[in-house]
Amino acid sequence: LYFSGEKLEEFLRSLNSSKPLYLGQTGLGNIEELGKLGLEPGENFCMGGPGMIFSREVLRRMVPHIGECLREMYTTHEDVEVGRCVRRFGGTQCVWSYEV
């Protein structure tokens, strides 16, 4: 994965950190796992490999509930579990690239 640090900084500065934003490469799981990840229809997560970006607002909402998220894990996929926690307590899900 290659990215320009200057372009990333420019992009991040253009975002409103007081809005709940969870950015990354959107994932739904692979074909074999569909229906086994505990995701509701239409729910997604940001894939861990490429990285994730959280706005300050998402972290403010989610951090007090991290312990609960860890106790209620459904899978061994950390990116799916982070996505589930963000959805439940951060009030958002991974933003599709066309939404940005």
HELIX and SHEET records of a PDB file:
HELIX    1   1 GLY A    5  ARG A   13  1                                   9    
HELIX    2   2 ILE A   31  GLU A   33  5                                   3    
HELIX    3   3 ARG A   56  MET A   62  1                                   7    
HELIX    4   4 VAL A   63  HIS A   65  5                                   3    
HELIX    5   5 ILE A   66  ARG A   71  1                                   6    
HELIX    6   6 GLU A   78  CYS A   85  1                                   8    
HELIX    7   7 VAL A   86  GLY A   90  3                                   5    
HELIX    8   8 SER A   97  GLU A   99  5                                   3    
SHEET    1   A 2 TYR A  22  GLY A  24  0                                        
SHEET    2   A 2 MET A  52  PHE A  54 -1                                        
SHEET    1   B 2 THR A  26  GLY A  27  0                                        
SHEET    2   B 2 PHE A  45  CYS A  46 -1                                        
END                                                                             
